[in-house]
Amino acid sequence: SLMKHFREYQAVQQAAKQTLSELTDFISPSATEASIAAFAQTRLADLGCPETWYYACPAFVLLGSRSCLSISGSDYVPATESVGETNLITVDLSPCKNSLWGDCARSFVVEQGKVVSNPVNAEFRRGLEVQQRLHSRFLSFVTPDTTFGELFRFVNDLITAEGFECLDFLSNVGHSIASDLKGRLFIEADSQSRLGSVPCFTLEPHIREKGGSWGFKHENIYYFDERGQAVEL
């Protein structure tokens, strides 16, 4: 159960968050998907998480025109295009320790060669804001009785209402945290499974503004506390 392993799950997820926060300083105009992925993999190992549960892909990094790409980690090969002065980089980390999974993604906006949290560019700003809104609205919507299908519709309706579109190649917006790849339940249209039936799950919409050129990701793991409120791990 989650609660039995709660601290261990939290430690794996904390390693992912710590690595993502360190990327803020690592990312420079000369960085590439390959160098960012290598840095992240090394840091995760340093932090006690040398393995990954996601194929052979502990760090799934997409930048530039590839930020809108939606492929499976099993097909992913990091590219060598450099970040340059202006860019969007998505980094999705999938560390694992003793078959306990972490899963966390962030979008890094680069302006004038540096990662910025308050972009000047309007499309960058909107993408970050819509991701924040999706995650905060989701928290007030879900209960343990919400089905994966209901959450799928809720999130996709919000994405559309914001003038964005979902880029996921399976059009799902998250999955349960399992102990093997085949055990995942996806947040997809026809799933009748209740969110409360799994120990924890991810919310990870991959979105682009309609007519825009940048694909934004933001992913957390959530679980329900004893009051039935969804909480970020």
Disulfide bonds with the S-S distance in Angstrom:
none
